[in-house]
Amino acid sequence: MKVLANDGISQSGIDALTGYGYEVITTNVAQEQLVKYINENNISVLLVRSATTARKELIDACPNLKIIGRGGVGMDNIDVSYAREKGLSVINTPAASSSSVAELVFAHLFGGVRYLYDANRNMPLDGDSKFKDLKKNYAKGSELRGKTIGIIGFGRIGREVAKIALGCGMKVIASDKFIDEADITLDFYDGQKVTFKIITQPVSELIQHSDFITLHVPAQKEYVIGKKEIDMMKNGAAIINAARGGVIDEVALVEALDSGKLSFAALDTFEKEPTPAVKILMNHKISLSPHIGAATNEAQDRIGTELAEQIKEIFGK
């Protein structure tokens, strides 16, 4: 039985699948050639990440396909309901990358409150000639301890963000349409545990009381954070989006940064991927990364082995 990992898979995933008796193909097939390749090579399992799509047309054209797997959380690049109607199994790995995304949020946060996103741009240009000026420019950083972080979307990733925030001494508030409360347990290296109960609240309340807002929601038809919501935020607040492009109105975001309403923003996902708006890329108050939330070695290992386990269970071997 053949598995096509069209967007790649970790070596641990390959080893697990091979050990279960599957043939793993890691050739990256162009989207327009994918149907032909799947049919000619009798592919039973298609594994994708964010680059490859599996829409109705592909599902209809590939009768031998039994499983479509997404290495990660969101499955907006797969016609999930239609695939299941046609008898295919659709799987993903929602828990595998949670810690990696949460750590990236705090990489951006730590860099944001100390202006590292801007210092790293200007030090190579002017560090040797304007060192004292740059030191003065970046001398008014702040600490995360004691600040309030608002987490919109309190699923697996949101809860991992909460754990790090609590460990940093931050106050955590959260909002989620489907969750009223959640217990967040911090597990320490020596076996000790501390549990915090977080009761969720409406987004309209959260944004008024947060120093930092981070989004962890699926793709939406409308903005979660638009001009109206930004106007309600604290002056000098900051926004981090490591969820999906399109959940923040980027035009309103730039306006708020330029006016000083917001102190900084951090974006790992963008409205127009893979060609983000130039105004976003060039704004000196935005910390940028190219959609790498789940891109750690550890997360990719977990994704690969979790996909292998699910495939084994579906096929019963």
N, C-alpha and C positions, 0 to 999 in steps of 0.2 A: 504494500500500500504506500502511495507516494504523498508526501507533504511538501507543498511549495511555500516557503517562508519568503514572500516576495519583498518584504522590507527588512529582511535580515532577522536573525535570532541568535541568542547567545550560544556559546559553545556548550554550556551546561544543558541548554535546551536541546541542542543537536544530539548530545551524548545520551540524554534521557530518551529521546524519540528513537534513536538508533538502537538503544538497548531494548526497547519494546518491540523492535522488529520493523520499524517504519523506515522508508527511504526518504531522506531529507534533502531537498533541493533549495539552494539559497541564491540561485540565479535571479537577478533583478530584471523582471520582464516589464517592458513599457506598457502602460495602461492600455493602449490601443492594440497591443499584441497579446494581451492576457488571455482572452477567450480562446484564441487559436492554440496558445501554448498549453493551457489547461486540458483542452480536449485531445490534442495530439499526444500528450504525455500521460494521459489518464490520471490526472491529479484528483485525489479524494479530499484533501484538506488544503485550504488556502489560508495562510496566516498573513495578516497585514498589521501595519501600525497606522500612521496618519497619512502616508504618502499614497497608498493604493486605495482605490474605492471598490466596493462590491455592491453595485446597484442592480436593479431589477433586470436590466438587459443582460448583464453578466450571469446572473442567477438562472435566467431562462435559457441562456445559450450553453450552459455547462451542466448537463443532466447527471454526470458522474460525480459531481461535487457533493460531498456529504457534510462537511463542516467548514464554517468560516470562523476564524479566530482573530480577535483583536488583541495585540500585545499592549495592554494599557487599560484605561478606564472608559473614556468616551467612545461611543460607536456611531457617531454621526456620519461617518464615511461608509457605513453599511446599511442597506435597507433591511433592518433586522426583522421587522414584522413580516415582510413579504417572504424573506428567506425561510422563516419558521413555518409560514403557511404552506410553503412548497416542500416542507419536510426536512429542511436542513437544520442542523444544530448550529447555533451561534453562541460563541463563548468569548469571554474576555478575562482580564486579570485585575479586578478593581482594587485589590489590596496591595499588590506587589510594589507599586511605585509611590505609595502614600508618604512614606518617610522621606523619600528623595525630593518630592515636590515641596514638602513642608520645610526641609532644610534650605531649598533654593529661596523660598519666601524670606527666610531669615538672613540668607546671604545678601539679598537685596535690601532688607530692612537695616541690617548692621551697616551696610555701605551707604544707605540713604541718610541715616541720622548723623553720619560723619563725613558726608559729601564725597565719598570715595568715587562715586560714579562720575563726578566732574573732575576731581583731582587726578584720576587716572587718565583723563583726556589731556589735561593742561600741564601736568608735570613733565611729560616728554617734550612738550613744546617750549615751556618757559621755566622749567625747574632750575636751570643753570643761570638764568639771567634775572628772574623775578621771584626768587625763592621766598624772600621776606613778604612780598605782596601776596603770594599764594598762601603762605602760612597764616597771614591775617585774614584772608578770604575764607579759610576753612577752620577758623579758630572758635567758632560758635556752635559746635556740635552738641548733641544731646544724648542722654542715655535712654535705653528702653525700659530699664527698671522703673516701676511705678507708673508707667504709662498704660493706657487702655488700648487694647487691640480688639477690633470688631471683625468677627469672622462670619461672612455671608455664605451659607452652605456648610452644614455641620455634619457631613458624612465622614468617611474614613480620612480623607485628606485634611478636612477642617479640624478634626479631632487631633490629628498629629501636629498641626500647627498650634493648637491649644496647649498641647503638652510642652512644646518648646517654649511657648510664651510664659506658661506658668513657671517653668524652670528658670526663666529670666527674671522672674519677679514682676510680671505684668498682670494687670487685671484683664480677664477675658470675658467678653460678651459675645453672644452668637445669635444668628437668625437662621431659621430653616422652616420652610413651609410644611414639612412633614415630620418634624421632630420637636417635641415640647421640652424635653430635658435629656441630658446625657451625663453619665458618670465618666470622668476622665481620670484614669489611673496612671500615675507616674511610677515606673519601675526603675529602681536604682541598682547600681552595679553590685551592691552588697546584699541584695534581696529585700531591702526595705521597700515599702509601697506607701503612696499617699494618694487618696482619691478625692477629687473635687466634683461637686455637682454643678453643672452649668444649665441654667434655665434659659431657653431661647426667648427672643423678643422680636417684635416687628422690625423690618429693615428701617422704617421711618424713625424708630427710636434709636436703633443702633448707630446710625450715621451721625446723629446729633451728639453722641457722647464718646465717640472713638477718636483717639489720636492717630491711629493707623487702621485702615480698612483693607482686608484681603478677601478676595472672592474665590470660592471653590464650588461653582455651580456648573451644570451642563450648558451646552449651547442653548441660547434663548432666541425667541422671535423678536423680542424687544430688549432695549437696554435695561440692565439692572441698575446701573449708575448713569444717569444723564444729567443735564444741566440742573434740573429741579433738585435732584438728590445732592449734587455738589454744593448748591447754594445753601443747603441745610447743614452741611458739615461744619465742623470747627474751623476757624481760620488757622491756617498752618498745618492742617491735617495732611495725610499722605495716603495714597492708594497703591495696592499691589494686585496685579492680575496674573496669576499663573494657572488660570482655568481654561477659558476658551475666548478666542477673539470675538468681538461683537457684544460682550456683556457690559462694556464701558463705551460711552459715546466719546470717541477720541477727539473730536472737534471741541466738545465742551471741556474735555480734560486739558487740552493745550491752552485754551482760553483761561482756565482756572490757574494753571501753572504760570502763565505769562502775567496774569494780574496779581499774583501773590496769594490768591485765595488758598491754594494748595502749596505745600512746601516742596514736595517731590512726588514722583510716581515711579513705579517699577513695573515693567511689562515683559512677560515671557511669551505672551500670545497677543495676536494683533487682528484687527478687523480684516486686513488685506494680507493674508499670508499666501504665498511666500514673498510678497512685495509690499512690506509695510510702508505707510505714507512717509514721505521725506520729512514732513514737519514733525513727525514722531521721532524719527531716527536722529534728527539734528537738534532736537530740543535738549538744552544742557541741564534741564531739571528731571530728565527721565533716565532711570537706570534700565539698561536693555540686556536681554538675552534671547537667543533664537529658538524659543520653544524647546527648552532642554530640561523641563521639570522632572521627567522620568529618566533622564539620560545619565544614570550612574551605573557603574559596573555591577553593583549589588542589586539594583532594581532590575537590570536586564537579566541577571542570573535568575532572580525570582520569577520574572515573567516567563522566561523560557521553560523552566521546570514546571511551573503551574499550568502552562498550556499543554505540556507533554502529559501531565497527570490527567487533565480533563479529557484529552483525546483518547488516552488509554481507557478511561472509564466509559466513554461513549461507545467505543468499539469493543469493549469487553475483553481487552487483552493488553 
